[in-house]
Amino acid sequence: MANEDKPKGPASYFPSIEKKYGQPIAHWLELIGQNPNMKHMERVNWLKTEHGMGHGHANAIVAYYLANPKE
């Protein structure tokens, strides 16, 4: 894969998140989407406390989710 094809920003964490936590990114995006009134850091802290996710991984998923709203 060429360098310009590599994911950038939050999506660059997705392969390691899927490997470490054993769930596809769609799973995590759906989970955090079930709490529409939570703020960014509330979602991050929820992933950390409820799912044992590291801060960087949780933050990457939340940032991606918020930057790519569903239609």
N, C-alpha and C positions, 0 to 999 in steps of 0.2 A: 504494500500500500504506500502510495506517495505521501510525503509530509503534508501537502495541502489537503489531503483527504482525511487526515486525522481529526477526530472531534476536538473542539476547542472549548474552553470555559468549563462549566459544570459537567457537560456531557463527557469530557475526557476522563472523569472518574467512573463512568458507568460500568466498564468492563470489570474493574476491581470490586465495585460494589456488588455486582451480580455474583462474582466468584466468592467473595467473602460471606455474603449473607444468603446465598442460595435461592434468590428470587429475582425474576426479571424486573427491570426498571418500571415497567408498566404496573407491576404489583404495588410498588412503593408510591407511584404517582396516584394510583387509584386510592390507596389508603389515606394519603394526606388530602386528597380531594374530598374525602368524606367529612372533613372538618372545615367548611368554607369560611367560618368566622375567625379562624386562628390567624394571628399575625406571623410573620416570617420566623422570628425566634421562638415563638410558641410551637410552631411546627417542628423546628429543629430540635428543641428540647424534648418534644413528644417522641420523635424518632429515637433519640438517645436514651430516654428513660424507658419507653415501652418496648423498644426493639433492640436495645443494646448497640445501636449504631454509633460510630465515632463521629465527632463533631464535623470534620471535613466532609465526610460522606453525606451526613444528614443535611448539611448546608448546601452541598452541591445539588441534591435532589430537590430541595425546597426552592433554591434559586432557579433551577430549570423549570420547575412547575409554575412558578410565578411569572417567569419570562415567556412562557408558552401557554397562554390560557386556551382552554378548550372552547371550541365554537359552539 
